Amino acid sequence: MRHFISLADVTAAEMERILAIAEDLKEKFQHGIREPLLPRRVLALLFEKPSLRTRVSFEAGMAHLGGSSLFLGEDVGFGKRESIADFARVLSELVDGVVVRSKKHETVVGLAENATCPVINGLTDYLHPCQTLADLFTIREVFGTLKGRKVAWIGDANNVARSLAVGCGHAGMAMTLAAPKKYQFDERSLEFIRDSVPDLAFEMTEDPYAAVDGVSAVCTDVFASMGQEQERGIRLKELADFQVNGKLMAHAPKEACFLHCLPARRGEEVTDEVMDGPQSVVVRQAGNRMHAQKGLLTWLLGTQG
């Protein structure tokens, strides 16, 4: 049994296998074929945070694979009525896998330590590995390959950026993060990235224009994530020069694509010109959440691992 809490939980070869399964399933899906690879399997979706893409992509994906899903919100009393250990042990008796979208990374870790079925990190304050699978899947669709390509992350070094760094390392890609020093990775994050993917070509800069030079993809996220609402005003001011706009994209190669995990705050971290422009693949990227996660679910719960 395996968990998927971080991309550090899989090897480069295993990540490639997940993406290959996803590619095969998406091609079949586009031809009207939905293989029931997980018949009668049940996936629990345990969410402490609101969601559009994560919830719908997992629910739809399980339906395509012949399984079903259960959305578990506050009504199940997670973290309130009983210990995480007791909750995990009982839930494991009832379902084949659990996706957790949690406020604290430690919550997902604790659940996985006590669960006897696979636990998938659907988002925490520290990592968002399922998003990275979709991001890499999308970049590979656009360019055909991942190895040797470069990605620029513009803005706050958050949970999505942290996962992307590990994914880039597994894929043989380079990554540059552009942000004010205050918003760059701290030493704990750098240590995590180095331990996870020691061969990653990674650098940080305060110059967003230098960061996008020669890249295949320009990525960003909201400047104030869920739980940082009180900091939003100061973050908008301090990160204003790191907005992804037409001027910045003009410094990237013409073939470079723009990615955003969504939802976006248009006019803040990104402009309409870029979001709706020819280099934007954000809608395809969002759709690929489902296909990438179908690859993950098949690898974790099925026989194609």
N, C-alpha and C positions, 0 to 999 in steps of 0.2 A: 504493500500500500504506500502511495506517495501523496504528499501535500504539495500545493502550489501557493506558497506564501510570498515567495520572491522568485525572480528569475535566477537568483543564485541557487535555487533548489533544483535546477535542471542544468545539464551540460549543454555546450554549444550544439552537439549532435542531437540531443533530445529536443532542443528548441527548434532546430531545423526540421526534425521529424514532425513536430506539432504544426509548423507552418506548411509542410508538404501535405499533411492530411487536410489542413484547411483549404489549401489550393485545390486539391482534388474534389473536396466536398462542394466548394463554391462553383467549380466548373459544372458539376453534375446538377447543382441547384439551378443554375442558369439555363439548363436544358430540361428543367421540370422534374429532375430526379431527386428525391429525398430519401436516402437510404436509412432504414430503421436499424441503425447500428447499436442503439442502446434501448432495446425494447423492454418496456415495463420498469425501467430504471427511474428512480424518483430523486429529484434534486431539490434540496431545501435552500431557499434564498432568505438569509437572515440579515435584515437591513436595519441599521441604526441611522442611516442618512438617506435623504431623498434621492431618487434616481429615475432617469429616463432610459438612457442607453444601456446601462448595466442590467437593469431588471428585464427590459423587453428583449434584449439580445440573448440573455440566458434562457428566458422562458420560451422564446420562439425557437432558439436553437435546440433545446431539449425536445420540443414538439416535432421538429423536423427529423430528429434522430430516433423517434419512436418512443421517447420517454415522457415524463411529466414533471412538473415543478410545483412547489408549494411556497407561496410568499409568506414569510413570517415577519410581522411587524411588532409593534410594541405590545400587542395583545398576548404574546407568548411569554412576556415577562423576563426576557433575556437580561441577565445581569442584575435582576431585582429580586426575584422570588427564590432563587436558589443559586448556588455557586456555579461558576463557569464550568468547573469540572463535572458536576452532576448533570448540568444541562447538556454538555457535550456527549457524555456517556449515554444518556437516554436518547438524544436525537440520533446518535449513530445506530441505535437499534432499529430505527424507523425509516431511515432514508439511505440512499447509496452515496450521497455526496452533499456537501454544504458549501454554498457561496456566502461569504461574510463581507458586508460593507459596513465598516466600523469606524467610530470616531478615533479610537486609539489602536495603534498597531499591536500593542501588548495583548489586547483582547483577542485578536485573531491568533496570535501565537499561543495564548493560553488554551483556546478552543482546540487548536490542532494538537497540542500536547496531550489532550485527554480524549480526543475523538478516535474512533476505530473505523472511520470512513474518511475518504479524501476531503480535505478542506481547501477551498480556493479563496484567495484574497481578492475580493471584488473592489476593494479600495480601503486604504487606511490613511492616516495622517502622514505616514512615512513612505509608503509604496503604492503603486498602482500597476502591477505587472500585466494584467489583462489588457490594459490600454496599450502598453508597449508591444504586445503581440500584434494588436491591430495596426499600430503605427508601422512596424517593420513589415508586416504583410502588405500594407498599402504601398510603402516605398518600393518593395520588391515587385509589385504589380506594375508600378509606373516605369521602373528602370530595368526590370528583368533580373537584377542581381543586387546583393547587399554588400558583399565583401569589397573593401577598398573605398567605399563611399563615405562621405562626410556629412554630418548633421550639425546644424546650429540650433541651440536652444537659447531663446531670447527672453530674458526676464527672470523672475524669482526661481531659485533653485528649489523646487518643491518636490512633492511625492512623485509626480509624473516624470519630472526630470531625472530623479534619482533612479527610477526603474529604467528609463530610457538609456541611461549610461550603461547599466548592466547589459541590457539587450544589445546595445551597439558593440560592447566588448565581445559578446558571444558571436555576433554576426561578422566580426572582423572589420567593423566600421570605426571611424574616428568621430569624436564629438567635441564641440566647443561650446562652452556656456558663456553668454555675455550678460552681465548684470553688475550693478554697483557692488563693491566688496561686501557691503552689509547683507546683500541678498545672494551671495555666492554660497557654494557648499561649505559647511563648517568642517572641522577636522574629523568629526565622527562620521560624517557622510563620505568624506574622501577616503577614510580608512575602510569603510564598508565597500566602496566601489573598488578600491585597490585589492582588497581581499577576494572580492567576487570575480573580478576580471582583471587580473594583474597586467595583461597585455594590451589593455585598452589605450588607444592614443587619445588622450584627453587633456584639454587645457581650459583655463578660464581667463576672461578678459573683461575690461570695462568698456570696450569699443565694439558696439554691435555691428558696425560696418566691416570691421576686420573679421568678425566671427562668420559672416555669411559669404566670405570670399571662397569660391570654389566648392560650395556645398551642393548636395543633391536635395536637401530638405531643410526648410526653415520652420521651426516649431516654437510654439508659445502656449501659454495658459493664462488664465485670469491672474491679475496682480494680487488679489486678495481672495484666497480660497475659503471654503466653508470653515467656520470657526475663527476666521481672521477679520470678521466684519468691522470690529472696533478699530482696526489698524488701516482700514481702507483709505481714508483720507490721506494719511501720510504716505502710504504705499503708492498711491496714484501720483503724488508729487515727486517722490524720489525715483520712481520708475518711468516717469513720463518720457524720458529720452530713449527708452527701450521699447517703444511702441513699434509694432510691425506695420509699416505703412508702405505706400508706393515708393517713396524715396529709398527706404531700406531695401525693399525687394529689387530695386533697380541695380543694387550693388551685388546681388546674387546672380548666378548664371541664369540665362533665360529659361533653361529647362528645369530649374529648381522648382520643387513643389512646396506648397504651404500647408502645414498641418496644425490643427488645434483640437484638443480632446473634447471641447465643448462641455457645457454651454459657454459661449463667448460673451464678453461685455463689449459690444461694438463701440468704437470710439475711445476705448481705453487701451487695452493691450493690442488691439488690432483694429484697422479701419475697414469700412465697408468695401473700399476699393480693393483691398487684398482678399477679404473673406469671399467676395463675390467675383473675384477676378479669375483670369484664365489659369493661373498657377495654383489656385486653391483646389485641394482635394478633400476638404473637410467632410463633405457629405458621404463620399465614398469611404472615407476613413471611419466615419460613424457606422456605416453599414457593415464594414469589415469587422467591427466588434463581434458581430454574430458569427461570422465565418471563422474568425480566428479562435473564438471560444468553442465552436463546434469541434475544431481540431484538438483543442485542449481537452474537452470533455471526452472525446473519443479515445484520446491517448491515455487519460487518467482512468476512465471507467470501462473502457471497452477492451478489445483484443488486438488493437493496432499499435500498442505502445512499443 
